[in-house]
Amino acid sequence: MIKKIDRYLLRFFFAALLVAIIAVGLTIIVINMIGELGDFIDHEVPLSSILEYYVYFGGWVLRSFFPVFVLLATLFSISVLARRNEVLAMKASGLSLYRIALPLLVVTAVLSVGHFYYNEYLFPPANKKRLEIKEFTIERRSQHRYKRVTNIYRQIKPGHFYTIGSFNVERSEGEDVKIYKTEGNRLSQIVTAARIVFRDHRWQALDGIVRSFDDPAGESFASFSVMELPDIAEKPSDLSRKMGKPEDMGLEELRGYIDLMKRTGGPYVRESIDLRLKYSYPLTSLIVLLISIPFASNPRRGGIAVSFAAGALIALVYFVLFRVLQSAGYNEKVPAEVSVWGVNGLFFLVGLVSMMKARK
């Protein structure tokens, strides 16, 4: 059961969290708005589109900076209680720092689960709408360039791949098709076709020639008007060049992209790391809570300003280390698990030691 002291602590925490989200979030939005002001004026963007864009942009801010909001809320709420000697009174009444931190830890764990769900299932479709508004309404880029893709290369399996000179995604048809099969280091077959189309859920090559090389000295060829291509597993949308960043994709979408890259022989090291980060990043809120409670609960360490300065420093160190390890993982300088969980593991140990050494 939630006791009165728990409700009291949580009321302070949620009030501080709301203030942090509004204050920091509005600051980030205003900074972005100043940066985009030139495009708003030059392209005569309607006010309704600007407001719609910043509604979606607010969702991006919440997704990206939620651990920072939790950090600031914890430092602010606990610092206020400590400066009023309320934390000292709680300890004098028999409550340990662990017991004081318990409701905040439980609630933050629930918020971390909610953060994960929001990131992977609610944020991606809204963020796609934000990116569309930015690209086509604010920056006035043409949508036509995404309807036609050129110079496509895909691997069906080792030794079996195809190229398409140009492909119209909207019409599901392309031109200048070549399909290669190799055996060892020798080309065994090449199919060239004037066109390729996707009809009735299957691919067809039109107006082409099949050339087979049975041995180094022999060659045969045959022309065709229509050839079924059952080995090509991609759909027309898979051939589109337009692809969101891994951090902007949902969990299932990113898994599907990685599977596509595995099947076609494309690179996917970065995406596999980003997939793991989708699980580790929401836990950041819980970890920074462990670090901030021992610091903020000591009134001798300064006031609210010092707490916010400490929060900014903790956030800066965390995100710098986070990006350094992420980049090292992308370049395969460190193991993927170290790249993904290294910073969280380090900060968790720091938070755990801080809690154990704090005055109970």
C-alpha positions in Angstrom: 0.0 0.0 0.0 1.2 3.5 -0.7 1.7 5.4 2.5 1.2 9.1 3.2 5.0 9.7 3.1 5.2 8.0 -0.3 2.4 10.2 -1.7 4.1 13.3 -0.3 7.4 12.4 -2.0 5.8 11.5 -5.3 3.8 14.7 -5.3 7.0 16.7 -5.1 8.6 14.5 -7.7 5.8 14.8 -10.3 5.5 18.5 -9.8 9.2 18.9 -10.4 9.1 16.6 -13.4 6.3 18.6 -14.9 8.2 21.8 -14.4 11.4 20.3 -15.9 9.5 19.0 -19.0 7.8 22.4 -19.6 10.8 24.6 -18.8 13.5 22.6 -20.6 11.2 21.4 -23.4 10.0 25.0 -24.2 13.7 26.1 -24.2 14.6 23.4 -26.7 11.5 24.3 -28.9 12.3 28.0 -28.8 16.0 27.4 -29.8 14.8 25.2 -32.7 12.2 27.7 -33.7 14.8 30.4 -34.0 16.9 28.1 -36.2 14.0 27.4 -38.5 12.7 31.0 -38.6 14.5 31.7 -41.9 12.7 28.8 -43.6 9.3 29.8 -42.1 9.7 33.3 -43.6 11.3 32.4 -46.9 8.9 29.6 -47.7 5.8 31.3 -46.3 4.9 28.3 -44.1 1.3 28.5 -42.8 0.9 29.1 -39.0 -1.2 25.9 -38.8 1.7 23.8 -40.3 4.2 25.4 -37.9 2.0 24.6 -34.9 1.5 21.1 -36.1 5.2 20.6 -36.6 6.0 21.7 -33.0 3.3 19.4 -31.6 5.2 16.5 -33.1 8.5 18.1 -32.3 7.5 18.2 -28.6 7.1 14.4 -28.8 10.6 14.2 -30.1 11.9 16.3 -27.2 10.1 14.1 -24.7 11.5 10.9 -26.3 15.0 12.2 -26.5 15.4 14.1 -23.2 13.2 12.2 -20.8 16.1 10.8 -18.7 17.3 14.4 -18.3 13.9 15.5 -17.1 13.9 12.7 -14.5 17.4 13.7 -13.4 16.4 17.4 -12.9 13.2 16.5 -11.2 14.9 14.2 -8.7 17.6 16.8 -8.0 15.1 19.6 -7.6 12.5 17.8 -5.5 15.0 16.1 -3.1 17.1 19.2 -2.8 14.1 21.3 -1.7 13.2 18.7 0.9 16.8 18.5 2.1 17.1 22.3 2.4 13.9 22.3 4.5 15.4 19.6 6.7 12.5 17.3 5.8 14.8 14.6 4.6 16.6 14.9 8.0 13.3 14.7 9.8 12.4 11.5 7.8 15.7 9.9 8.8 15.2 10.9 12.4 11.8 9.2 12.4 13.4 5.9 11.4 13.2 6.1 7.6 16.5 5.2 5.8 17.6 6.8 2.6 16.7 3.5 0.9 13.1 3.7 2.1 12.9 7.4 1.0 14.2 6.5 -2.4 11.9 3.4 -2.8 8.7 5.1 -4.1 10.8 7.2 -6.6 12.6 4.1 -7.8 9.4 2.2 -8.3 7.7 5.0 -10.1 10.7 5.7 -12.3 10.9 2.0 -13.2 7.3 2.2 -14.4 8.1 5.5 -16.3 11.0 3.7 -18.0 8.7 1.0 -19.2 6.3 3.7 -20.5 9.2 5.5 -22.1 10.2 2.3 -24.0 6.6 1.7 -25.2 6.3 5.3 -26.3 9.6 5.2 -28.1 8.8 2.1 -30.1 5.1 2.2 -30.7 3.7 5.7 -30.4 6.7 8.0 -31.4 7.7 6.5 -34.8 4.4 7.3 -36.8 4.2 10.8 -35.2 7.8 11.4 -36.0 7.4 10.4 -39.6 4.7 13.1 -39.8 7.1 15.6 -38.3 9.8 14.8 -40.8 7.3 15.0 -43.7 6.2 18.5 -42.6 9.8 19.6 -42.2 11.0 18.3 -45.5 8.0 19.0 -47.8 6.3 22.0 -46.1 9.1 23.9 -44.3 12.0 23.2 -46.5 9.9 22.8 -49.7 11.8 19.8 -51.0 10.2 17.9 -53.9 8.5 14.6 -53.2 9.2 13.5 -56.8 12.8 12.5 -56.0 11.5 9.7 -53.7 9.3 8.2 -56.4 12.3 7.2 -58.6 15.4 5.4 -57.3 18.5 4.8 -59.4 21.5 2.4 -59.2 20.0 -0.3 -57.0 22.1 -3.2 -55.9 20.8 -6.2 -54.0 22.2 -9.5 -53.1 19.8 -12.4 -53.2 22.3 -14.8 -51.7 26.1 -15.2 -51.9 27.0 -15.4 -55.6 23.5 -14.3 -56.7 22.7 -10.6 -57.0 20.9 -8.1 -59.2 21.1 -4.5 -60.3 18.4 -2.1 -61.5 19.3 1.1 -63.3 16.2 3.0 -62.3 13.0 2.1 -60.4 9.7 3.9 -60.0 8.5 3.0 -56.6 5.0 4.4 -57.1 4.4 2.5 -60.3 6.3 -0.6 -59.1 8.4 -0.9 -62.3 12.0 -0.3 -63.3 14.4 -0.4 -66.2 17.8 -1.8 -67.1 17.8 -5.0 -65.1 20.8 -7.4 -64.7 20.8 -10.6 -62.6 24.1 -12.3 -62.0 24.8 -15.9 -60.8 28.4 -17.0 -60.0 30.0 -20.3 -59.1 33.2 -19.9 -57.3 35.1 -17.1 -59.1 33.3 -17.7 -62.4 30.2 -16.1 -63.8 27.7 -18.9 -64.6 24.7 -16.9 -65.8 23.6 -13.4 -66.5 20.0 -12.2 -67.2 19.5 -8.8 -68.8 16.1 -7.3 -69.3 14.7 -4.0 -70.5 12.1 -3.8 -67.7 11.2 -5.3 -64.4 7.7 -5.0 -62.9 5.9 -6.1 -59.7 2.5 -7.5 -60.5 0.2 -9.7 -58.4 2.7 -10.0 -55.6 5.6 -11.3 -57.8 8.4 -9.9 -59.9 8.6 -10.3 -63.6 11.5 -9.4 -66.0 10.3 -8.3 -69.5 12.0 -8.4 -72.9 15.4 -9.9 -72.0 18.1 -12.4 -72.7 19.5 -15.2 -70.6 23.1 -16.0 -71.2 24.6 -19.2 -69.6 28.2 -20.1 -69.3 28.4 -23.8 -68.9 32.2 -23.9 -69.1 34.9 -21.4 -70.0 34.7 -22.2 -73.7 30.9 -22.6 -74.1 28.1 -20.1 -74.0 24.4 -20.3 -74.7 21.7 -17.7 -74.7 17.9 -17.5 -75.0 15.5 -14.5 -75.3 12.3 -14.2 -73.4 9.4 -11.8 -73.3 8.3 -12.5 -69.7 10.4 -14.3 -67.0 9.2 -14.9 -63.4 11.7 -13.9 -60.7 10.7 -15.9 -57.6 14.1 -15.5 -56.0 13.7 -11.7 -55.4 12.1 -11.4 -52.0 12.1 -7.5 -51.7 8.9 -5.5 -52.2 8.9 -2.3 -54.2 8.9 -0.3 -51.0 12.1 -2.1 -49.9 13.9 -0.6 -52.9 13.1 3.0 -52.0 16.1 5.0 -51.0 14.2 6.9 -48.4 14.8 5.3 -45.1 14.5 6.8 -41.7 17.3 6.8 -39.2 17.5 3.8 -36.9 16.7 5.9 -33.8 13.5 7.1 -35.6 12.3 3.6 -36.4 10.1 1.5 -34.3 11.4 -1.8 -32.9 9.7 -4.0 -35.5 10.6 -1.7 -38.3 14.3 -1.7 -37.4 14.3 -5.5 -37.0 12.7 -5.8 -40.5 15.4 -3.5 -41.9 18.2 -5.6 -40.3 16.6 -8.7 -41.7 16.5 -7.1 -45.2 20.2 -6.1 -44.9 21.1 -9.7 -43.9 19.2 -11.1 -46.8 20.6 -8.7 -49.4 24.2 -8.6 -48.1 24.0 -4.9 -47.0 25.8 -3.5 -43.9 23.8 -3.6 -40.6 26.4 -3.3 -37.8 25.2 0.2 -36.9 21.6 -0.8 -37.0 22.2 -3.9 -34.8 23.7 -1.6 -32.2 20.9 0.8 -32.4 18.5 -2.1 -31.9 20.1 -2.9 -28.6 20.2 0.7 -27.6 16.4 0.7 -27.8 16.4 -1.5 -24.7 19.2 0.2 -22.8 18.3 3.9 -23.3 15.0 3.9 -21.3 16.8 2.4 -18.3 18.9 5.6 -18.1 16.1 7.3 -16.1 16.4 4.7 -13.4 20.2 4.9 -13.3 20.4 8.7 -13.1 17.9 8.5 -10.2 20.3 6.3 -8.3 23.1 8.9 -8.8 21.1 12.0 -8.0 19.3 11.0 -4.8 22.4 10.6 -2.6 23.8 13.9 -3.9 20.6 15.9 -3.5 19.7 14.5 -0.1 22.7 16.2 1.5 21.8 19.8 2.2 25.4 20.8 2.9 26.3 20.4 -0.8 24.5 23.5 -1.8 21.1 24.7 -3.0 18.9 24.3 -6.0 21.3 26.1 -8.3 24.1 23.7 -7.3 21.8 20.7 -7.9 20.9 21.9 -11.4 24.6 22.5 -12.2 25.3 18.9 -11.0 22.5 17.6 -13.1 23.8 19.4 -16.2 27.3 18.0 -15.5 26.0 14.4 -15.0 23.9 14.6 -18.2 26.9 16.0 -20.1 29.2 13.3 -19.0 26.7 10.6 -19.6 25.8 11.6 -23.1 29.4 12.3 -24.1 30.4 8.8 -23.0 27.3 7.4 -24.5 28.1 8.8 -27.9 31.8 7.9 -27.7 31.0 4.2 -27.0 28.2 4.3 -29.6 30.7 5.5 -32.3 33.3 3.0 -31.2 30.7 0.2 -31.6 29.7 1.5 -35.0 33.4 1.3 -36.1 33.7 -2.1 -34.4 36.4 -0.8 -32.0 34.7 -2.3 -29.0 32.2 -5.2 -28.7 28.6 -4.4 -29.4 27.5 -5.2 -25.8 30.1 -2.9 -24.4 29.0 -0.1 -26.8 25.4 -0.6 -25.7 25.6 -1.3 -22.0 29.0 0.1 -21.0 27.8 3.6 -19.9 24.7 2.3 -18.2 26.8 -0.3 -16.3 29.3 2.4 -15.3 26.7 4.8 -14.0 24.8 2.1 -12.3 27.9 1.1 -10.3 28.5 4.8 -9.5 24.9 5.2 -8.3 25.0 2.0 -6.3 28.2 3.0 -4.5 26.8 6.5 -3.9 23.7 5.1 -2.3 25.7 2.7 -0.1 28.1 5.4 1.0 25.4 8.1 1.6 24.4 9.0 5.1 21.4 6.8 5.9 
